[in-house]
Each structure stands twice: as structure tokens, then as C-alpha cells.
Amino acid sequence: MKNIVKELRTQRDLSQAALADLLDVSRQTVNAIETERYDPSLPLAFTISKLFGLPIEKIFFVD
């Protein structure tokens, strides 16, 4: 699944580790989401959506 997590993270000047701390996941999980090797669970997608203040469908989408 395509996503704009990296763009949103860098716009807010967050490192992968800092975002991981905010989401209560590992830095490796953030990296895997950003590189589209891992699709987050629905609860994690909602948490990401809330953190960035955007609807899920604006962050995650099918190519």
C-alpha cells in the first residue's frame, strides 16, 4: 500500500525514532511502513491519522 508517512514525518522535522516513540512502535516499523514493506494494522493507521491530523485515505492509498 502506498503512503505519504515519510513526507509527513519530514515536514514535521521528526526522525523515524521520534515518530516511532509517538506511535509506540519500533523505528524499524516506521521504516517498513515508509518503504511500503509493511502495511500498518487498522488501529496503528488510525493513530497515524490522528497524529498527523489527516484522514486515513489521505495518508494511505492503493496505487
PDBQT receptor file of N, H, CA, C and O in Angstrom, charges set to zero:
ATOM      1  N   MET A   1       0.840  -1.171   0.000  1.00  0.00    +0.000 N 
ATOM      2  CA  MET A   1       0.000   0.000   0.000  1.00  0.00    +0.000 C 
ATOM      3  C   MET A   1       0.893   1.246   0.000  1.00  0.00    +0.000 C 
ATOM      4  O   MET A   1       1.847   1.342   0.773  1.00  0.00    +0.000 OA
ATOM      5  N   LYS A   2       0.576   2.168  -0.855  1.00  0.00    +0.000 N 
ATOM      6  H   LYS A   2      -0.199   2.090  -1.483  1.00  0.00    +0.000 HD
ATOM      7  CA  LYS A   2       1.324   3.419  -0.937  1.00  0.00    +0.000 C 
ATOM      8  C   LYS A   2       0.959   4.306   0.257  1.00  0.00    +0.000 C 
ATOM      9  O   LYS A   2      -0.130   4.194   0.820  1.00  0.00    +0.000 OA
ATOM     10  N   ASN A   3       1.896   5.192   0.632  1.00  0.00    +0.000 N 
ATOM     11  H   ASN A   3       2.781   5.283   0.175  1.00  0.00    +0.000 HD
ATOM     12  CA  ASN A   3       1.600   6.113   1.725  1.00  0.00    +0.000 C 
ATOM     13  C   ASN A   3       2.516   7.326   1.651  1.00  0.00    +0.000 C 
ATOM     14  O   ASN A   3       3.509   7.334   0.923  1.00  0.00    +0.000 OA
ATOM     15  N   ILE A   4       2.162   8.346   2.417  1.00  0.00    +0.000 N 
ATOM     16  H   ILE A   4       1.355   8.340   3.008  1.00  0.00    +0.000 HD
ATOM     17  CA  ILE A   4       2.958   9.576   2.475  1.00  0.00    +0.000 C 
ATOM     18  C   ILE A   4       3.506   9.807   3.882  1.00  0.00    +0.000 C 
ATOM     19  O   ILE A   4       3.742  10.948   4.278  1.00  0.00    +0.000 OA
ATOM     20  N   VAL A   5       3.706   8.741   4.628  1.00  0.00    +0.000 N 
ATOM     21  H   VAL A   5       3.514   7.813   4.306  1.00  0.00    +0.000 HD
ATOM     22  CA  VAL A   5       4.178   8.867   6.006  1.00  0.00    +0.000 C 
ATOM     23  C   VAL A   5       5.535   9.568   6.057  1.00  0.00    +0.000 C 
ATOM     24  O   VAL A   5       5.740  10.451   6.890  1.00  0.00    +0.000 OA
ATOM     25  N   LYS A   6       6.455   9.190   5.188  1.00  0.00    +0.000 N 
ATOM     26  H   LYS A   6       6.289   8.473   4.511  1.00  0.00    +0.000 HD
ATOM     27  CA  LYS A   6       7.790   9.822   5.207  1.00  0.00    +0.000 C 
ATOM     28  C   LYS A   6       7.681  11.320   4.960  1.00  0.00    +0.000 C 
ATOM     29  O   LYS A   6       8.332  12.109   5.645  1.00  0.00    +0.000 OA
ATOM     30  N   GLU A   7       6.876  11.714   4.001  1.00  0.00    +0.000 N 
ATOM     31  H   GLU A   7       6.347  11.073   3.444  1.00  0.00    +0.000 HD
ATOM     32  CA  GLU A   7       6.711  13.139   3.700  1.00  0.00    +0.000 C 
ATOM     33  C   GLU A   7       6.135  13.886   4.898  1.00  0.00    +0.000 C 
ATOM     34  O   GLU A   7       6.598  14.973   5.243  1.00  0.00    +0.000 OA
ATOM     35  N   LEU A   8       5.121  13.294   5.527  1.00  0.00    +0.000 N 
ATOM     36  H   LEU A   8       4.746  12.410   5.247  1.00  0.00    +0.000 HD
ATOM     37  CA  LEU A   8       4.506  13.931   6.696  1.00  0.00    +0.000 C 
ATOM     38  C   LEU A   8       5.504  14.021   7.849  1.00  0.00    +0.000 C 
ATOM     39  O   LEU A   8       5.565  15.032   8.550  1.00  0.00    +0.000 OA
ATOM     40  N   ARG A   9       6.272  12.971   8.037  1.00  0.00    +0.000 N 
ATOM     41  H   ARG A   9       6.222  12.150   7.468  1.00  0.00    +0.000 HD
ATOM     42  CA  ARG A   9       7.267  12.946   9.121  1.00  0.00    +0.000 C 
ATOM     43  C   ARG A   9       8.331  14.022   8.899  1.00  0.00    +0.000 C 
ATOM     44  O   ARG A   9       8.669  14.765   9.820  1.00  0.00    +0.000 OA
ATOM     45  N   THR A  10       8.854  14.101   7.678  1.00  0.00    +0.000 N 
ATOM     46  H   THR A  10       8.579  13.498   6.930  1.00  0.00    +0.000 HD
ATOM     47  CA  THR A  10       9.918  15.073   7.420  1.00  0.00    +0.000 C 
ATOM     48  C   THR A  10       9.398  16.510   7.448  1.00  0.00    +0.000 C 
ATOM     49  O   THR A  10      10.136  17.419   7.827  1.00  0.00    +0.000 OA
ATOM     50  N   GLN A  11       8.153  16.730   7.056  1.00  0.00    +0.000 N 
ATOM     51  H   GLN A  11       7.554  15.992   6.748  1.00  0.00    +0.000 HD
ATOM     52  CA  GLN A  11       7.564  18.069   7.144  1.00  0.00    +0.000 C 
ATOM     53  C   GLN A  11       7.542  18.561   8.593  1.00  0.00    +0.000 C 
ATOM     54  O   GLN A  11       7.654  19.758   8.858  1.00  0.00    +0.000 OA
ATOM     55  N   ARG A  12       7.396  17.622   9.513  1.00  0.00    +0.000 N 
ATOM     56  H   ARG A  12       7.304  16.650   9.298  1.00  0.00    +0.000 HD
ATOM     57  CA  ARG A  12       7.341  17.974  10.937  1.00  0.00    +0.000 C 
ATOM     58  C   ARG A  12       8.701  17.835  11.615  1.00  0.00    +0.000 C 
ATOM     59  O   ARG A  12       8.809  17.929  12.837  1.00  0.00    +0.000 OA
ATOM     60  N   ASP A  13       9.733  17.610  10.811  1.00  0.00    +0.000 N 
ATOM     61  H   ASP A  13       9.645  17.534   9.818  1.00  0.00    +0.000 HD
ATOM     62  CA  ASP A  13      11.105  17.507  11.299  1.00  0.00    +0.000 C 
ATOM     63  C   ASP A  13      11.249  16.438  12.389  1.00  0.00    +0.000 C 
ATOM     64  O   ASP A  13      11.916  16.647  13.402  1.00  0.00    +0.000 OA
ATOM     65  N   LEU A  14      10.607  15.292  12.154  1.00  0.00    +0.000 N 
ATOM     66  H   LEU A  14      10.065  15.122  11.331  1.00  0.00    +0.000 HD
ATOM     67  CA  LEU A  14      10.693  14.166  13.081  1.00  0.00    +0.000 C 
ATOM     68  C   LEU A  14      11.628  13.106  12.511  1.00  0.00    +0.000 C 
ATOM     69  O   LEU A  14      11.605  12.836  11.310  1.00  0.00    +0.000 OA
ATOM     70  N   SER A  15      12.429  12.519  13.348  1.00  0.00    +0.000 N 
ATOM     71  H   SER A  15      12.447  12.738  14.324  1.00  0.00    +0.000 HD
ATOM     72  CA  SER A  15      13.217  11.362  12.929  1.00  0.00    +0.000 C 
ATOM     73  C   SER A  15      12.310  10.138  12.952  1.00  0.00    +0.000 C 
ATOM     74  O   SER A  15      11.219  10.174  13.522  1.00  0.00    +0.000 OA
ATOM     75  N   GLN A  16      12.766   9.064  12.335  1.00  0.00    +0.000 N 
ATOM     76  H   GLN A  16      13.653   9.035  11.872  1.00  0.00    +0.000 HD
ATOM     77  CA  GLN A  16      11.995   7.828  12.411  1.00  0.00    +0.000 C 
ATOM     78  C   GLN A  16      11.858   7.377  13.859  1.00  0.00    +0.000 C 
ATOM     79  O   GLN A  16      10.802   6.883  14.253  1.00  0.00    +0.000 OA
ATOM     80  N   ALA A  17      12.898   7.538  14.644  1.00  0.00    +0.000 N 
ATOM     81  H   ALA A  17      13.756   7.939  14.323  1.00  0.00    +0.000 HD
ATOM     82  CA  ALA A  17      12.864   7.137  16.050  1.00  0.00    +0.000 C 
ATOM     83  C   ALA A  17      11.855   7.971  16.843  1.00  0.00    +0.000 C 
ATOM     84  O   ALA A  17      11.128   7.444  17.685  1.00  0.00    +0.000 OA
ATOM     85  N   ALA A  18      11.820   9.273  16.565  1.00  0.00    +0.000 N 
ATOM     86  H   ALA A  18      12.410   9.701  15.881  1.00  0.00    +0.000 HD
ATOM     87  CA  ALA A  18      10.873  10.142  17.275  1.00  0.00    +0.000 C 
ATOM     88  C   ALA A  18       9.434   9.778  16.919  1.00  0.00    +0.000 C 
ATOM     89  O   ALA A  18       8.567   9.733  17.791  1.00  0.00    +0.000 OA
ATOM     90  N   LEU A  19       9.185   9.521  15.649  1.00  0.00    +0.000 N 
ATOM     91  H   LEU A  19       9.890   9.557  14.941  1.00  0.00    +0.000 HD
ATOM     92  CA  LEU A  19       7.839   9.115  15.237  1.00  0.00    +0.000 C 
ATOM     93  C   LEU A  19       7.485   7.774  15.859  1.00  0.00    +0.000 C 
ATOM     94  O   LEU A  19       6.360   7.575  16.317  1.00  0.00    +0.000 OA
ATOM     95  N   ALA A  20       8.433   6.865  15.877  1.00  0.00    +0.000 N 
ATOM     96  H   ALA A  20       9.347   7.027  15.505  1.00  0.00    +0.000 HD
ATOM     97  CA  ALA A  20       8.200   5.557  16.486  1.00  0.00    +0.000 C 
ATOM     98  C   ALA A  20       7.808   5.703  17.955  1.00  0.00    +0.000 C 
ATOM     99  O   ALA A  20       6.900   5.019  18.427  1.00  0.00    +0.000 OA
ATOM    100  N   ASP A  21       8.484   6.583  18.669  1.00  0.00    +0.000 N 
ATOM    101  H   ASP A  21       9.222   7.138  18.285  1.00  0.00    +0.000 HD
ATOM    102  CA  ASP A  21       8.146   6.821  20.077  1.00  0.00    +0.000 C 
ATOM    103  C   ASP A  21       6.724   7.343  20.215  1.00  0.00    +0.000 C 
ATOM    104  O   ASP A  21       5.984   6.908  21.097  1.00  0.00    +0.000 OA
ATOM    105  N   LEU A  22       6.337   8.276  19.347  1.00  0.00    +0.000 N 
ATOM    106  H   LEU A  22       6.938   8.629  18.630  1.00  0.00    +0.000 HD
ATOM    107  CA  LEU A  22       4.980   8.835  19.398  1.00  0.00    +0.000 C 
ATOM    108  C   LEU A  22       3.917   7.777  19.099  1.00  0.00    +0.000 C 
ATOM    109  O   LEU A  22       2.810   7.828  19.636  1.00  0.00    +0.000 OA
ATOM    110  N   LEU A  23       4.263   6.824  18.242  1.00  0.00    +0.000 N 
ATOM    111  H   LEU A  23       5.162   6.782  17.805  1.00  0.00    +0.000 HD
ATOM    112  CA  LEU A  23       3.321   5.783  17.840  1.00  0.00    +0.000 C 
ATOM    113  C   LEU A  23       3.420   4.528  18.705  1.00  0.00    +0.000 C 
ATOM    114  O   LEU A  23       2.603   3.617  18.575  1.00  0.00    +0.000 OA
ATOM    115  N   ASP A  24       4.414   4.480  19.582  1.00  0.00    +0.000 N 
ATOM    116  H   ASP A  24       5.078   5.220  19.688  1.00  0.00    +0.000 HD
ATOM    117  CA  ASP A  24       4.663   3.318  20.440  1.00  0.00    +0.000 C 
ATOM    118  C   ASP A  24       4.958   2.064  19.616  1.00  0.00    +0.000 C 
ATOM    119  O   ASP A  24       4.444   0.981  19.894  1.00  0.00    +0.000 OA
ATOM    120  N   VAL A  25       5.797   2.242  18.597  1.00  0.00    +0.000 N 
ATOM    121  H   VAL A  25       6.214   3.122  18.371  1.00  0.00    +0.000 HD
ATOM    122  CA  VAL A  25       6.269   1.130  17.763  1.00  0.00    +0.000 C 
ATOM    123  C   VAL A  25       7.782   1.265  17.632  1.00  0.00    +0.000 C 
ATOM    124  O   VAL A  25       8.361   2.236  18.119  1.00  0.00    +0.000 OA
ATOM    125  N   SER A  26       8.422   0.309  16.985  1.00  0.00    +0.000 N 
ATOM    126  H   SER A  26       7.952  -0.481  16.589  1.00  0.00    +0.000 HD
ATOM    127  CA  SER A  26       9.866   0.383  16.778  1.00  0.00    +0.000 C 
ATOM    128  C   SER A  26      10.199   1.286  15.585  1.00  0.00    +0.000 C 
ATOM    129  O   SER A  26       9.360   1.536  14.719  1.00  0.00    +0.000 OA
ATOM    130  N   ARG A  27      11.445   1.765  15.566  1.00  0.00    +0.000 N 
ATOM    131  H   ARG A  27      12.126   1.562  16.270  1.00  0.00    +0.000 HD
ATOM    132  CA  ARG A  27      11.892   2.559  14.427  1.00  0.00    +0.000 C 
ATOM    133  C   ARG A  27      11.855   1.721  13.155  1.00  0.00    +0.000 C 
ATOM    134  O   ARG A  27      11.589   2.234  12.068  1.00  0.00    +0.000 OA
ATOM    135  N   GLN A  28      12.124   0.428  13.303  1.00  0.00    +0.000 N 
ATOM    136  H   GLN A  28      12.340   0.011  14.186  1.00  0.00    +0.000 HD
ATOM    137  CA  GLN A  28      12.087  -0.471  12.156  1.00  0.00    +0.000 C 
ATOM    138  C   GLN A  28      10.680  -0.561  11.566  1.00  0.00    +0.000 C 
ATOM    139  O   GLN A  28      10.524  -0.692  10.352  1.00  0.00    +0.000 OA
ATOM    140  N   THR A  29       9.660  -0.491  12.416  1.00  0.00    +0.000 N 
ATOM    141  H   THR A  29       9.787  -0.384  13.402  1.00  0.00    +0.000 HD
ATOM    142  CA  THR A  29       8.274  -0.499  11.933  1.00  0.00    +0.000 C 
ATOM    143  C   THR A  29       7.991   0.750  11.112  1.00  0.00    +0.000 C 
ATOM    144  O   THR A  29       7.384   0.671  10.044  1.00  0.00    +0.000 OA
ATOM    145  N   VAL A  30       8.426   1.894  11.604  1.00  0.00    +0.000 N 
ATOM    146  H   VAL A  30       8.919   1.958  12.472  1.00  0.00    +0.000 HD
ATOM    147  CA  VAL A  30       8.240   3.147  10.857  1.00  0.00    +0.000 C 
ATOM    148  C   VAL A  30       8.955   3.046   9.518  1.00  0.00    +0.000 C 
ATOM    149  O   VAL A  30       8.392   3.420   8.489  1.00  0.00    +0.000 OA
ATOM    150  N   ASN A  31      10.190   2.546   9.517  1.00  0.00    +0.000 N 
ATOM    151  H   ASN A  31      10.647   2.242  10.353  1.00  0.00    +0.000 HD
ATOM    152  CA  ASN A  31      10.940   2.396   8.271  1.00  0.00    +0.000 C 
ATOM    153  C   ASN A  31      10.206   1.469   7.302  1.00  0.00    +0.000 C 
ATOM    154  O   ASN A  31      10.117   1.765   6.111  1.00  0.00    +0.000 OA
ATOM    155  N   ALA A  32       9.685   0.358   7.801  1.00  0.00    +0.000 N 
ATOM    156  H   ALA A  32       9.757   0.117   8.769  1.00  0.00    +0.000 HD
ATOM    157  CA  ALA A  32       8.980  -0.604   6.943  1.00  0.00    +0.000 C 
ATOM    158  C   ALA A  32       7.706  -0.005   6.358  1.00  0.00    +0.000 C 
ATOM    159  O   ALA A  32       7.364  -0.276   5.207  1.00  0.00    +0.000 OA
ATOM    160  N   ILE A  33       7.006   0.802   7.139  1.00  0.00    +0.000 N 
ATOM    161  H   ILE A  33       7.284   1.022   8.074  1.00  0.00    +0.000 HD
ATOM    162  CA  ILE A  33       5.799   1.472   6.627  1.00  0.00    +0.000 C 
ATOM    163  C   ILE A  33       6.201   2.464   5.530  1.00  0.00    +0.000 C 
ATOM    164  O   ILE A  33       5.597   2.494   4.458  1.00  0.00    +0.000 OA
ATOM    165  N   GLU A  34       7.216   3.265   5.808  1.00  0.00    +0.000 N 
ATOM    166  H   GLU A  34       7.707   3.241   6.679  1.00  0.00    +0.000 HD
ATOM    167  CA  GLU A  34       7.644   4.285   4.837  1.00  0.00    +0.000 C 
ATOM    168  C   GLU A  34       8.131   3.678   3.532  1.00  0.00    +0.000 C 
ATOM    169  O   GLU A  34       7.924   4.258   2.467  1.00  0.00    +0.000 OA
ATOM    170  N   THR A  35       8.770   2.529   3.598  1.00  0.00    +0.000 N 
ATOM    171  H   THR A  35       8.939   2.058   4.464  1.00  0.00    +0.000 HD
ATOM    172  CA  THR A  35       9.292   1.892   2.391  1.00  0.00    +0.000 C 
ATOM    173  C   THR A  35       8.288   0.911   1.786  1.00  0.00    +0.000 C 
ATOM    174  O   THR A  35       8.608   0.172   0.855  1.00  0.00    +0.000 OA
ATOM    175  N   GLU A  36       7.083   0.918   2.323  1.00  0.00    +0.000 N 
ATOM    176  H   GLU A  36       6.823   1.519   3.079  1.00  0.00    +0.000 HD
ATOM    177  CA  GLU A  36       5.948   0.129   1.809  1.00  0.00    +0.000 C 
ATOM    178  C   GLU A  36       6.204  -1.372   1.854  1.00  0.00    +0.000 C 
ATOM    179  O   GLU A  36       5.687  -2.124   1.028  1.00  0.00    +0.000 OA
ATOM    180  N   ARG A  37       7.005  -1.801   2.826  1.00  0.00    +0.000 N 
ATOM    181  H   ARG A  37       7.424  -1.190   3.497  1.00  0.00    +0.000 HD
ATOM    182  CA  ARG A  37       7.230  -3.232   3.039  1.00  0.00    +0.000 C 
ATOM    183  C   ARG A  37       6.284  -3.791   4.100  1.00  0.00    +0.000 C 
ATOM    184  O   ARG A  37       6.222  -5.003   4.308  1.00  0.00    +0.000 OA
ATOM    185  N   TYR A  38       5.546  -2.899   4.771  1.00  0.00    +0.000 N 
ATOM    186  H   TYR A  38       5.596  -1.915   4.602  1.00  0.00    +0.000 HD
ATOM    187  CA  TYR A  38       4.648  -3.305   5.844  1.00  0.00    +0.000 C 
ATOM    188  C   TYR A  38       3.424  -2.406   5.823  1.00  0.00    +0.000 C 
ATOM    189  O   TYR A  38       3.548  -1.181   5.789  1.00  0.00    +0.000 OA
ATOM    190  N   ASP A  39       2.245  -3.008   5.843  1.00  0.00    +0.000 N 
ATOM    191  H   ASP A  39       2.145  -4.003   5.870  1.00  0.00    +0.000 HD
ATOM    192  CA  ASP A  39       1.003  -2.250   5.964  1.00  0.00    +0.000 C 
ATOM    193  C   ASP A  39       0.608  -2.242   7.433  1.00  0.00    +0.000 C 
ATOM    194  O   ASP A  39       0.488  -3.300   8.050  1.00  0.00    +0.000 OA
ATOM    195  N   PRO A  40       0.405  -1.049   8.001  1.00  0.00    +0.000 N 
ATOM    196  CA  PRO A  40       0.082  -0.994   9.418  1.00  0.00    +0.000 C 
ATOM    197  C   PRO A  40      -1.293  -1.599   9.711  1.00  0.00    +0.000 C 
ATOM    198  O   PRO A  40      -2.167  -1.655   8.846  1.00  0.00    +0.000 OA
ATOM    199  N   SER A  41      -1.455  -2.043  10.946  1.00  0.00    +0.000 N 
ATOM    200  H   SER A  41      -0.745  -1.997  11.649  1.00  0.00    +0.000 HD
ATOM    201  CA  SER A  41      -2.771  -2.518  11.381  1.00  0.00    +0.000 C 
ATOM    202  C   SER A  41      -3.740  -1.336  11.348  1.00  0.00    +0.000 C 
ATOM    203  O   SER A  41      -3.318  -0.180  11.311  1.00  0.00    +0.000 OA
ATOM    204  N   LEU A  42      -5.005  -1.627  11.362  1.00  0.00    +0.000 N 
ATOM    205  H   LEU A  42      -5.347  -2.566  11.392  1.00  0.00    +0.000 HD
ATOM    206  CA  LEU A  42      -6.010  -0.561  11.344  1.00  0.00    +0.000 C 
ATOM    207  C   LEU A  42      -5.872   0.354  12.565  1.00  0.00    +0.000 C 
ATOM    208  O   LEU A  42      -5.925   1.574  12.404  1.00  0.00    +0.000 OA
ATOM    209  N   PRO A  43      -5.696  -0.184  13.781  1.00  0.00    +0.000 N 
ATOM    210  CA  PRO A  43      -5.501   0.721  14.924  1.00  0.00    +0.000 C 
ATOM    211  C   PRO A  43      -4.272   1.624  14.760  1.00  0.00    +0.000 C 
ATOM    212  O   PRO A  43      -4.318   2.801  15.116  1.00  0.00    +0.000 OA
ATOM    213  N   LEU A  44      -3.176   1.076  14.223  1.00  0.00    +0.000 N 
ATOM    214  H   LEU A  44      -3.139   0.119  13.934  1.00  0.00    +0.000 HD
ATOM    215  CA  LEU A  44      -1.981   1.896  14.012  1.00  0.00    +0.000 C 
ATOM    216  C   LEU A  44      -2.230   2.943  12.931  1.00  0.00    +0.000 C 
ATOM    217  O   LEU A  44      -1.775   4.079  13.059  1.00  0.00    +0.000 OA
ATOM    218  N   ALA A  45      -2.938   2.582  11.883  1.00  0.00    +0.000 N 
ATOM    219  H   ALA A  45      -3.308   1.659  11.779  1.00  0.00    +0.000 HD
ATOM    220  CA  ALA A  45      -3.273   3.552  10.831  1.00  0.00    +0.000 C 
ATOM    221  C   ALA A  45      -4.119   4.688  11.394  1.00  0.00    +0.000 C 
ATOM    222  O   ALA A  45      -3.919   5.846  11.026  1.00  0.00    +0.000 OA
ATOM    223  N   PHE A  46      -5.056   4.376  12.275  1.00  0.00    +0.000 N 
ATOM    224  H   PHE A  46      -5.219   3.435  12.574  1.00  0.00    +0.000 HD
ATOM    225  CA  PHE A  46      -5.867   5.416  12.918  1.00  0.00    +0.000 C 
ATOM    226  C   PHE A  46      -4.998   6.315  13.795  1.00  0.00    +0.000 C 
ATOM    227  O   PHE A  46      -5.204   7.528  13.832  1.00  0.00    +0.000 OA
ATOM    228  N   THR A  47      -4.038   5.735  14.495  1.00  0.00    +0.000 N 
ATOM    229  H   THR A  47      -3.871   4.749  14.465  1.00  0.00    +0.000 HD
ATOM    230  CA  THR A  47      -3.143   6.525  15.337  1.00  0.00    +0.000 C 
ATOM    231  C   THR A  47      -2.296   7.466  14.486  1.00  0.00    +0.000 C 
ATOM    232  O   THR A  47      -2.113   8.631  14.839  1.00  0.00    +0.000 OA
ATOM    233  N   ILE A  48      -1.783   6.966  13.372  1.00  0.00    +0.000 N 
ATOM    234  H   ILE A  48      -1.932   6.019  13.085  1.00  0.00    +0.000 HD
ATOM    235  CA  ILE A  48      -1.004   7.804  12.454  1.00  0.00    +0.000 C 
ATOM    236  C   ILE A  48      -1.882   8.932  11.912  1.00  0.00    +0.000 C 
ATOM    237  O   ILE A  48      -1.455  10.084  11.844  1.00  0.00    +0.000 OA
ATOM    238  N   SER A  49      -3.096   8.592  11.534  1.00  0.00    +0.000 N 
ATOM    239  H   SER A  49      -3.444   7.656  11.589  1.00  0.00    +0.000 HD
ATOM    240  CA  SER A  49      -4.039   9.575  11.018  1.00  0.00    +0.000 C 
ATOM    241  C   SER A  49      -4.304  10.680  12.039  1.00  0.00    +0.000 C 
ATOM    242  O   SER A  49      -4.287  11.864  11.704  1.00  0.00    +0.000 OA
ATOM    243  N   LYS A  50      -4.545  10.288  13.263  1.00  0.00    +0.000 N 
ATOM    244  H   LYS A  50      -4.559   9.326  13.535  1.00  0.00    +0.000 HD
ATOM    245  CA  LYS A  50      -4.822  11.263  14.330  1.00  0.00    +0.000 C 
ATOM    246  C   LYS A  50      -3.595  12.131  14.593  1.00  0.00    +0.000 C 
ATOM    247  O   LYS A  50      -3.716  13.345  14.757  1.00  0.00    +0.000 OA
ATOM    248  N   LEU A  51      -2.424  11.517  14.634  1.00  0.00    +0.000 N 
ATOM    249  H   LEU A  51      -2.326  10.530  14.501  1.00  0.00    +0.000 HD
ATOM    250  CA  LEU A  51      -1.190  12.254  14.897  1.00  0.00    +0.000 C 
ATOM    251  C   LEU A  51      -0.957  13.346  13.859  1.00  0.00    +0.000 C 
ATOM    252  O   LEU A  51      -0.578  14.464  14.208  1.00  0.00    +0.000 OA
ATOM    253  N   PHE A  52      -1.181  13.028  12.588  1.00  0.00    +0.000 N 
ATOM    254  H   PHE A  52      -1.489  12.120  12.305  1.00  0.00    +0.000 HD
ATOM    255  CA  PHE A  52      -0.930  13.995  11.523  1.00  0.00    +0.000 C 
ATOM    256  C   PHE A  52      -2.156  14.842  11.176  1.00  0.00    +0.000 C 
ATOM    257  O   PHE A  52      -2.067  15.757  10.356  1.00  0.00    +0.000 OA
ATOM    258  N   GLY A  53      -3.298  14.541  11.797  1.00  0.00    +0.000 N 
ATOM    259  H   GLY A  53      -3.370  13.798  12.463  1.00  0.00    +0.000 HD
ATOM    260  CA  GLY A  53      -4.489  15.355  11.568  1.00  0.00    +0.000 C 
ATOM    261  C   GLY A  53      -5.066  15.231  10.171  1.00  0.00    +0.000 C 
ATOM    262  O   GLY A  53      -5.621  16.186   9.628  1.00  0.00    +0.000 OA
ATOM    263  N   LEU A  54      -4.933  14.046   9.594  1.00  0.00    +0.000 N 
ATOM    264  H   LEU A  54      -4.483  13.270  10.035  1.00  0.00    +0.000 HD
ATOM    265  CA  LEU A  54      -5.448  13.798   8.247  1.00  0.00    +0.000 C 
ATOM    266  C   LEU A  54      -6.271  12.520   8.236  1.00  0.00    +0.000 C 
ATOM    267  O   LEU A  54      -6.011  11.619   9.034  1.00  0.00    +0.000 OA
ATOM    268  N   PRO A  55      -7.259  12.419   7.347  1.00  0.00    +0.000 N 
ATOM    269  CA  PRO A  55      -7.993  11.157   7.212  1.00  0.00    +0.000 C 
ATOM    270  C   PRO A  55      -7.069  10.045   6.721  1.00  0.00    +0.000 C 
ATOM    271  O   PRO A  55      -6.116  10.302   5.986  1.00  0.00    +0.000 OA
ATOM    272  N   ILE A  56      -7.349   8.846   7.119  1.00  0.00    +0.000 N 
ATOM    273  H   ILE A  56      -8.124   8.637   7.716  1.00  0.00    +0.000 HD
ATOM    274  CA  ILE A  56      -6.526   7.692   6.720  1.00  0.00    +0.000 C 
ATOM    275  C   ILE A  56      -6.343   7.640   5.208  1.00  0.00    +0.000 C 
ATOM    276  O   ILE A  56      -5.242   7.374   4.727  1.00  0.00    +0.000 OA
ATOM    277  N   GLU A  57      -7.415   7.893   4.455  1.00  0.00    +0.000 N 
ATOM    278  H   GLU A  57      -8.310   8.110   4.846  1.00  0.00    +0.000 HD
ATOM    279  CA  GLU A  57      -7.331   7.768   2.999  1.00  0.00    +0.000 C 
ATOM    280  C   GLU A  57      -6.464   8.854   2.356  1.00  0.00    +0.000 C 
ATOM    281  O   GLU A  57      -6.132   8.747   1.175  1.00  0.00    +0.000 OA
ATOM    282  N   LYS A  58      -6.091   9.892   3.100  1.00  0.00    +0.000 N 
ATOM    283  H   LYS A  58      -6.360   9.980   4.059  1.00  0.00    +0.000 HD
ATOM    284  CA  LYS A  58      -5.158  10.892   2.587  1.00  0.00    +0.000 C 
ATOM    285  C   LYS A  58      -3.702  10.476   2.838  1.00  0.00    +0.000 C 
ATOM    286  O   LYS A  58      -2.780  11.001   2.214  1.00  0.00    +0.000 OA
ATOM    287  N   ILE A  59      -3.513   9.532   3.753  1.00  0.00    +0.000 N 
ATOM    288  H   ILE A  59      -4.262   9.105   4.259  1.00  0.00    +0.000 HD
ATOM    289  CA  ILE A  59      -2.167   9.072   4.105  1.00  0.00    +0.000 C 
ATOM    290  C   ILE A  59      -1.848   7.743   3.410  1.00  0.00    +0.000 C 
ATOM    291  O   ILE A  59      -0.740   7.550   2.909  1.00  0.00    +0.000 OA
ATOM    292  N   PHE A  60      -2.815   6.838   3.384  1.00  0.00    +0.000 N 
ATOM    293  H   PHE A  60      -3.715   6.995   3.791  1.00  0.00    +0.000 HD
ATOM    294  CA  PHE A  60      -2.625   5.511   2.802  1.00  0.00    +0.000 C 
ATOM    295  C   PHE A  60      -3.571   5.347   1.622  1.00  0.00    +0.000 C 
ATOM    296  O   PHE A  60      -4.746   5.708   1.700  1.00  0.00    +0.000 OA
ATOM    297  N   PHE A  61      -3.053   4.802   0.537  1.00  0.00    +0.000 N 
ATOM    298  H   PHE A  61      -2.099   4.508   0.474  1.00  0.00    +0.000 HD
ATOM    299  CA  PHE A  61      -3.895   4.623  -0.648  1.00  0.00    +0.000 C 
ATOM    300  C   PHE A  61      -3.349   3.488  -1.515  1.00  0.00    +0.000 C 
ATOM    301  O   PHE A  61      -2.173   3.133  -1.443  1.00  0.00    +0.000 OA
ATOM    302  N   VAL A  62      -4.224   2.942  -2.318  1.00  0.00    +0.000 N 
ATOM    303  H   VAL A  62      -5.180   3.230  -2.377  1.00  0.00    +0.000 HD
ATOM    304  CA  VAL A  62      -3.839   1.875  -3.242  1.00  0.00    +0.000 C 
ATOM    305  C   VAL A  62      -3.334   2.511  -4.521  1.00  0.00    +0.000 C 
ATOM    306  O   VAL A  62      -3.926   3.464  -5.026  1.00  0.00    +0.000 OA
ATOM    307  N   ASP A  63      -2.244   1.984  -5.042  1.00  0.00    +0.000 N 
ATOM    308  H   ASP A  63      -1.763   1.210  -4.632  1.00  0.00    +0.000 HD
ATOM    309  CA  ASP A  63      -1.653   2.529  -6.262  1.00  0.00    +0.000 C 
ATOM    310  C   ASP A  63      -2.534   2.239  -7.457  1.00  0.00    +0.000 C 
ATOM    311  O   ASP A  63      -2.199   2.623  -8.578  1.00  0.00    +0.000 OA
TER     312      ASP A  63
